[in-house]
Amino acid sequence: MERTVLHLDLDTFFVSVERLLHPELEGRPVVVGGMGDRGVVSTCSYEARRFGVHSAMPMRMARQLCAQAVFIRGDMELYSRYSRLVTDIIADAAPVYEKMSIDEHYLDLTGMDRFHDCQLWSHELRQRIIHESGLPISFGLSENKTVAKIATGEAKPNGEKQVPIPYINSFLDPLSIQKIPMVGAKTYTLLSSMGVELIGTLRRIPPQAMEQVLGKHGIDIWKKANGHDNTPVCPYQERKSISKERTFEQDTIDVTAVRQCLSHMVESLGFELRSQRKLAGCVTVKIRYSSFDTHDMQQRIPYTAFDHVLRDAVNSLFNRLFNRRLMIRLVGVRLSELVSGMPQLNLFDDNIEMTQLYAAMDKIKRRFGEKAIMRC
């Protein structure tokens, strides 16, 4: 059966949310990120991009390139709320969907064409999202995730693009290889130095040659250049949480030791999130007392992968959950509502040194093990 995959992507998401609340920002260059000179740009409007501003750029450089822009410290709690609103709309309508990140979703519409026109259905869903959320959103519709995602990029801003199977190659061929997911700056530089700048050129290279240059990664890129991608749309509700538990050798009422145990759990889970390039949107703390009575409490949080943010949520939940008159047998932490995303999204209030600190800590942990560096 021929597959039908829809990719939905909210346009300049953080900027769009700010404009929804502050209409006077419409049409003006807007930059969202950390406000200090050491802060980084999280996202920016198309108007700011014309001046050379882009995400992950130091805020100081963005100010030099586009001094007339409106600079806004991001509000992850606000953006998470709108992300969940859009997800709820999609969940209400879609047979199978996968939330890939805070601002993009894949939907598997395979077989729906027997009952609906998939392009019309996708158009109506997009219009519903725009109407109910107030946010601009674009979509790409094709046979698989790769082509659908590239089509969305070509449809932006706030547009729609369908690429039927017979037209996949003619659609991809004239595009830059930078449009292919997995082609980063280093890969682009290497391939362009070989004279390969367009997808059509890459598509005609023998796959063995790509493997010699880039290994297995080269084969994957070659397949995408040919419009091949069998990656399934994984139902969002089946996405796994990650968790850790600790049963004490002896029941305890030593709150300091319990808090330290929870802190170490958070560090381990945070490292796992960052290693998988994921963010968590919900935290659960579990306590089992000596009587074997078990209680848990959860809290939705702005999407994050940073220990200090997760730790605050865990401590808050523990304070609300803990009965000081009872001995504790077990504690646990679970992180759920996982989505793909870079943790820099959370650094609206922190500076670039915090980003570098986490990167350095994770590098040490990957080389020497998780316990090589820990919070005291």
C-alpha positions as CSV (number, residue, x, y, z in Angstrom):
1,M,0.0,0.0,0.0
2,E,1.3,3.5,-0.9
3,R,1.9,5.6,2.2
4,T,0.7,9.1,2.8
5,V,2.5,11.2,5.3
6,L,1.7,14.7,6.4
7,H,4.3,17.0,8.1
8,L,3.0,20.0,10.0
9,D,5.4,22.7,11.2
10,L,4.5,25.9,13.1
11,D,6.2,28.9,11.4
12,T,8.8,30.7,13.5
13,F,6.9,29.3,16.4
14,F,8.2,31.5,19.3
15,V,7.9,34.6,17.3
16,S,4.4,33.7,16.2
17,V,3.3,33.3,19.8
18,E,4.8,36.6,20.7
19,R,3.0,38.3,17.8
20,L,-0.3,36.6,18.8
21,L,-0.1,38.4,22.1
22,H,1.5,41.6,20.8
23,P,0.1,42.3,17.3
24,E,2.2,45.4,17.0
25,L,5.2,43.1,16.3
26,E,3.7,42.0,13.0
27,G,5.9,42.8,10.1
28,R,8.8,43.9,12.3
29,P,12.1,42.0,12.8
30,V,11.8,40.0,16.0
31,V,14.5,38.0,17.8
32,V,13.7,35.6,20.7
33,G,16.4,34.4,23.0
34,G,18.6,35.3,26.0
35,M,18.7,39.0,26.6
36,G,22.3,39.4,27.8
37,D,25.3,39.9,25.5
38,R,26.2,36.3,26.3
39,G,22.8,35.0,25.4
40,V,22.0,33.1,22.2
41,V,19.3,33.5,19.6
42,S,16.6,30.8,19.9
43,T,14.6,31.9,16.9
44,C,13.9,34.9,14.8
45,S,11.4,36.3,12.3
46,Y,11.8,36.1,8.6
47,E,12.3,39.9,8.6
48,A,15.3,39.5,10.9
49,R,16.7,36.6,8.8
50,R,17.1,39.0,5.9
51,F,19.8,40.8,8.0
52,G,21.7,37.5,8.5
53,V,20.3,36.7,11.9
54,H,19.8,33.0,12.6
55,S,19.2,30.6,15.5
56,A,22.1,29.7,17.8
57,M,23.8,33.0,17.0
58,P,25.2,35.0,19.9
59,M,22.8,37.7,20.8
60,R,25.6,40.3,20.6
61,M,26.1,39.5,16.9
62,A,22.3,39.6,16.3
63,R,22.2,43.1,17.7
64,Q,25.0,44.2,15.5
65,L,23.4,42.8,12.3
66,C,19.9,44.0,13.1
67,A,19.9,46.8,15.7
68,Q,16.3,47.8,14.8
69,A,14.9,44.4,15.7
70,V,12.7,43.8,18.8
71,F,14.6,41.6,21.2
72,I,12.5,39.4,23.5
73,R,13.4,37.1,26.3
74,G,11.7,33.8,25.6
75,D,8.9,32.3,27.8
76,M,9.2,28.5,27.5
77,E,6.1,28.0,29.7
78,L,4.0,30.1,27.3
79,Y,5.4,28.3,24.2
80,S,4.8,24.9,25.8
81,R,1.2,25.8,26.5
82,Y,0.6,26.7,22.8
83,S,2.5,23.6,21.6
84,R,0.2,21.5,23.7
85,L,-2.9,23.3,22.3
86,V,-1.9,22.5,18.8
87,T,-1.1,18.9,19.7
88,D,-4.6,18.6,21.3
89,I,-6.2,19.8,18.0
90,I,-4.2,17.3,16.0
91,A,-4.9,14.5,18.4
92,D,-8.6,15.2,18.1
93,A,-8.5,14.8,14.3
94,A,-5.7,12.5,13.3
95,P,-5.7,8.7,13.2
96,V,-2.0,8.4,13.9
97,Y,0.4,11.3,14.8
98,E,3.9,11.7,16.1
99,K,5.0,14.8,17.9
100,M,8.6,15.3,16.8
101,S,9.4,18.5,18.6
102,I,7.7,21.4,20.3
103,D,6.6,22.8,16.9
104,E,6.3,20.0,14.4
105,H,4.2,16.8,14.0
106,Y,4.0,13.9,11.5
107,L,0.7,12.3,10.7
108,D,0.2,9.0,8.9
109,L,-2.8,9.3,6.6
110,T,-2.2,6.0,4.8
111,G,-5.5,4.5,3.7
112,M,-7.5,7.6,4.3
113,D,-7.7,8.3,0.6
114,R,-10.4,5.6,0.4
115,F,-12.7,7.9,2.4
116,H,-11.3,11.4,2.1
117,D,-9.2,13.6,-0.2
118,C,-6.0,13.7,1.9
119,Q,-4.9,17.1,0.6
120,L,-8.3,18.5,1.4
121,W,-8.4,16.9,4.8
122,S,-4.9,18.3,5.5
123,H,-6.0,21.7,4.4
124,E,-9.0,21.7,6.7
125,L,-6.9,20.5,9.6
126,R,-4.4,23.3,9.0
127,Q,-7.2,25.9,8.8
128,R,-8.6,24.5,12.1
129,I,-5.2,24.9,13.8
130,I,-4.9,28.5,12.5
131,H,-8.4,29.3,13.6
132,E,-8.3,27.8,17.1
133,S,-4.7,28.7,18.0
134,G,-4.2,31.9,16.0
135,L,-0.8,30.6,14.9
136,P,0.5,30.3,11.3
137,I,1.4,26.7,10.2
138,S,2.7,25.1,7.1
139,F,2.4,21.5,5.8
140,G,4.0,19.1,3.3
141,L,2.2,16.0,2.1
142,S,3.9,13.1,0.3
143,E,4.8,9.5,0.5
144,N,7.2,9.6,3.4
145,K,8.6,11.7,6.2
146,T,11.6,13.0,4.3
147,V,9.8,14.3,1.3
148,A,6.9,15.7,3.4
149,K,9.4,17.6,5.6
150,I,11.2,19.1,2.6
151,A,7.9,20.0,1.1
152,T,6.9,21.9,4.2
153,G,10.1,23.9,4.0
154,E,9.2,24.8,0.4
155,A,5.7,25.7,1.5
156,K,6.8,28.2,4.2
157,P,5.8,30.7,5.3
158,N,2.2,29.7,6.1
159,G,1.6,27.5,3.1
160,E,0.8,24.0,1.8
161,K,2.7,21.7,-0.6
162,Q,1.7,18.3,-1.9
163,V,4.2,16.1,-3.7
164,P,2.6,13.1,-5.4
165,I,4.8,10.0,-5.8
166,P,5.3,10.4,-9.6
167,Y,6.7,14.0,-9.0
168,I,9.0,13.3,-6.1
169,N,12.3,13.3,-8.1
170,S,11.4,16.3,-10.2
171,F,10.5,18.1,-7.0
172,L,13.7,17.2,-5.2
173,D,16.2,17.5,-8.0
174,P,16.6,21.3,-8.3
175,L,16.8,21.8,-4.5
176,S,20.0,22.3,-2.5
177,I,21.4,19.2,-0.7
178,Q,21.1,21.3,2.5
179,K,17.3,20.7,2.3
180,I,17.9,17.0,3.1
181,P,17.5,16.1,6.8
182,M,20.9,14.8,8.1
183,V,22.9,17.1,5.9
184,G,24.7,19.4,8.3
185,A,27.3,22.1,7.7
186,K,30.3,19.7,7.6
187,T,28.6,17.3,5.2
188,Y,27.4,20.1,2.9
189,T,31.0,21.6,2.8
190,L,32.4,18.2,1.9
191,L,29.9,17.4,-0.8
192,S,29.9,20.9,-2.3
193,S,33.7,20.7,-2.5
194,M,33.1,17.6,-4.7
195,G,30.7,19.6,-6.9
196,V,27.6,18.1,-5.4
197,E,25.3,21.0,-4.4
198,L,21.9,19.9,-5.8
199,I,19.8,16.9,-4.8
200,G,19.5,15.8,-8.4
201,T,23.3,15.6,-8.7
202,L,23.5,13.6,-5.4
203,R,20.8,11.3,-6.6
204,R,22.8,10.2,-9.6
205,I,26.0,9.4,-7.7
206,P,26.4,5.6,-7.2
207,P,25.5,4.7,-3.6
208,Q,28.9,2.9,-3.3
209,A,30.7,6.2,-3.9
210,M,28.6,7.9,-1.2
211,E,29.4,5.0,1.2
212,Q,33.2,5.5,0.5
213,V,33.0,9.2,1.3
214,L,30.6,9.2,4.3
215,G,30.1,5.6,5.3
216,K,26.7,4.3,6.3
217,H,25.6,8.0,6.7
218,G,26.3,8.4,3.0
219,I,23.9,5.6,2.1
220,D,21.2,7.1,4.2
221,I,21.6,10.5,2.6
222,W,21.6,8.9,-0.9
223,K,18.3,7.2,-0.1
224,K,16.8,10.4,1.0
225,A,18.0,12.2,-2.1
226,N,16.2,9.5,-4.1
227,G,13.0,10.1,-2.1
228,H,13.2,6.8,-0.1
229,D,12.4,6.8,3.6
230,N,10.7,3.9,5.3
231,T,10.8,5.5,8.8
232,P,7.4,4.9,10.4
233,V,5.2,7.6,12.0
234,C,5.4,6.4,15.7
235,P,2.1,7.0,17.6
236,Y,2.8,9.8,20.1
237,Q,0.8,8.1,22.8
238,E,3.2,5.2,22.7
239,R,6.3,7.3,23.1
240,K,8.1,6.0,26.2
241,S,8.9,7.9,29.3
242,I,12.3,7.5,31.1
243,S,12.5,6.9,34.8
244,K,14.7,5.8,37.7
245,E,13.9,4.4,41.1
246,R,15.9,3.6,44.2
247,T,14.9,1.2,47.0
248,F,16.8,2.0,50.2
249,E,18.6,-0.8,52.0
250,Q,16.9,0.4,55.2
251,D,13.8,2.5,55.4
252,T,14.8,6.1,56.1
253,I,13.5,9.4,57.2
254,D,16.8,11.2,56.3
255,V,15.3,13.9,54.1
256,T,18.8,15.2,53.1
257,A,19.8,11.8,51.8
258,V,16.6,11.3,50.0
259,R,16.9,14.7,48.3
260,Q,20.5,13.9,47.3
261,C,19.2,10.6,45.8
262,L,16.5,12.4,43.8
263,S,19.1,14.9,42.6
264,H,21.4,12.2,41.3
265,M,18.4,10.6,39.5
266,V,17.7,13.9,37.8
267,E,21.3,14.3,36.7
268,S,21.2,10.8,35.2
269,L,17.9,11.3,33.4
270,G,18.8,14.8,32.2
271,F,22.0,13.4,30.7
272,E,20.0,10.7,29.0
273,L,17.6,13.3,27.6
274,R,20.4,15.5,26.2
275,S,22.2,12.4,24.7
276,Q,19.0,11.5,22.8
277,R,18.3,15.1,21.9
278,K,15.0,15.1,23.7
279,L,13.0,17.3,26.0
280,A,10.6,16.3,28.7
281,G,7.3,18.1,29.3
282,C,6.1,16.3,32.5
283,V,7.8,15.2,35.7
284,T,6.5,12.6,38.2
285,V,7.9,11.9,41.7
286,K,7.0,8.6,43.4
287,I,7.3,7.7,47.1
288,R,6.8,4.3,48.7
289,Y,6.7,4.3,52.5
290,S,7.7,1.5,54.9
291,S,4.0,0.4,55.0
292,F,4.3,-0.2,51.2
293,D,1.7,2.6,50.6
294,T,2.8,4.2,47.3
295,H,2.0,7.7,46.2
296,D,3.0,9.8,43.2
297,M,2.4,13.3,41.9
298,Q,3.1,14.8,38.5
299,Q,3.5,18.3,37.1
300,R,3.6,19.5,33.6
301,I,6.6,21.8,33.0
302,P,8.0,23.9,30.1
303,Y,9.8,21.4,27.8
304,T,13.4,21.0,29.1
305,A,16.4,18.8,29.3
306,F,18.4,20.7,31.9
307,D,19.1,19.4,35.3
308,H,18.6,22.6,37.2
309,V,15.1,23.0,35.8
310,L,14.1,19.4,36.3
311,R,15.5,19.5,39.9
312,D,13.4,22.4,40.8
313,A,10.3,20.6,39.7
314,V,11.3,17.4,41.5
315,N,12.0,19.2,44.7
316,S,8.6,21.0,44.5
317,L,6.8,17.7,44.0
318,F,8.6,16.0,46.8
319,N,7.8,18.8,49.2
320,R,4.1,18.4,48.4
321,L,4.1,14.7,48.5
322,F,6.2,13.8,51.5
323,N,4.6,12.8,54.8
324,R,7.2,13.7,57.4
325,R,5.9,11.2,59.9
326,L,6.5,8.1,57.7
327,M,9.7,6.2,56.9
328,I,10.6,6.0,53.2
329,R,11.3,2.7,51.4
330,L,11.6,3.9,47.8
331,V,11.7,7.0,45.7
332,G,11.5,7.5,42.0
333,V,11.5,10.1,39.2
334,R,9.8,9.7,35.8
335,L,10.1,12.1,32.9
336,S,7.4,11.9,30.2
337,E,5.8,13.8,27.3
338,L,9.1,13.4,25.5
339,V,9.7,15.3,22.3
340,S,12.7,15.9,20.1
341,G,14.5,19.1,20.6
342,M,17.7,20.9,21.6
343,P,18.0,22.0,25.3
344,Q,19.2,25.4,24.2
345,L,15.5,26.2,23.8
346,N,15.4,26.6,27.6
347,L,18.2,29.1,27.9
348,F,16.2,32.3,27.6
349,D,17.2,33.4,31.0
350,D,20.7,31.9,31.1
351,N,23.8,32.8,29.3
352,I,25.9,31.0,26.8
353,E,28.3,29.9,29.5
354,M,25.5,27.7,30.9
355,T,25.2,26.0,27.5
356,Q,28.9,25.4,27.4
357,L,28.9,24.1,31.0
358,Y,26.3,21.4,30.1
359,A,28.2,20.5,26.9
360,A,31.4,20.1,28.9
361,M,29.8,18.0,31.6
362,D,28.1,15.8,29.0
363,K,31.4,15.3,27.2
364,I,33.1,14.2,30.4
365,K,30.2,11.8,31.2
366,R,30.3,10.2,27.7
367,R,34.0,9.6,28.0
368,F,34.4,8.6,31.6
369,G,30.9,7.5,32.7
370,E,27.9,9.3,34.3
371,K,29.4,9.3,37.7
372,A,32.6,11.0,36.6
373,I,31.1,14.4,37.4
374,M,28.1,14.9,39.7
375,R,26.5,17.6,41.7
376,C,27.5,17.5,45.4
